[in-house]
Amino acid sequence: MTKAEIVSEIAKSTGIDKVTVLETVERFMETVKDAMANGENVYLRGFGSFIIKTRSQKTARNISKGTTIIIPEHKIPAFKPAKVFMDQVK
């Protein structure tokens, strides 16, 4: 499902025009991205959590050159679905 399909579905089920729904969805995504960029996790009860995971430092190999490089510790965004969500998908 794409963002446009989500906007259409919400507009159809609520009766709100698509422009307003699109703006709301865009602001929601922007708010989540800004919060995570500032190091905050976002918790949506009954849906899931947008969390920041830390990947530890590791050593990788470039097989073609025969060299090793160190990949430093870094953070990645992740989504952890709520138990209710997981049960519904199963």
ZIPEWO-V162305 format. One line per field, one symbol per residue. burial: + if it has 9 or more other ideal C-beta (glycine too) atoms within 8 Angstrom, else -. Layout:
BEGIN
burial->???
END
This chain:
BEGIN
burial->-----+++-++---------++--+------+--++----++-+---+++++---------+--------------+---++--++----
END
